[in-house]
Amino acid sequence: MTGAGKKKELLVATRNKKKLQEIRDLLKDTDFVVTSLDDYGAMPEIIEDGDTFEQNAIKKAATIAQFTKKLVLGEDSGLEVCALGNKPGVYSARYAGPGATDEKNNKKLLAALKKISLKKRAARYRCAVAIADAHQLIGVVSGACSGLIALTPRGDTGFGYDPLFLILMHRNNL
């Protein structure tokens, strides 16, 4: 913060409006004004060619931070399905091919799991977030949420694989 009441900008290296809204919702009570690549003119194209979500998140944050000289959040996330050898993984957004829609990705996933019972549809949603400024990579965090892939889509909120991902809840025996 540069003064009382002034908010600092956090540029999110995305053009995904749904992802941006989720991040804005998470940061709504902070001292950040959250912007995105759509708030700026020409930006470098970032090819997500990392082997891990962390590598892709770092690449996004570092590339855009170096270009804009701003504080940047880079994020990469996706689904890992055990029965598919942890696919789609870093290819989650383009599982059904370049420019794939959420619906096409979900249909391909269901087709790949057609003969797999619900009990054997274990999956993880993984997310990595990197923060960088013009001078350095500030930090990287990652996490995962365990679940199962449903037999059919459900609900009408969320995006990506949300209609198929069933979160596993664990109880503590306290």
Disulfide bonds with the S-S distance in Angstrom:
none
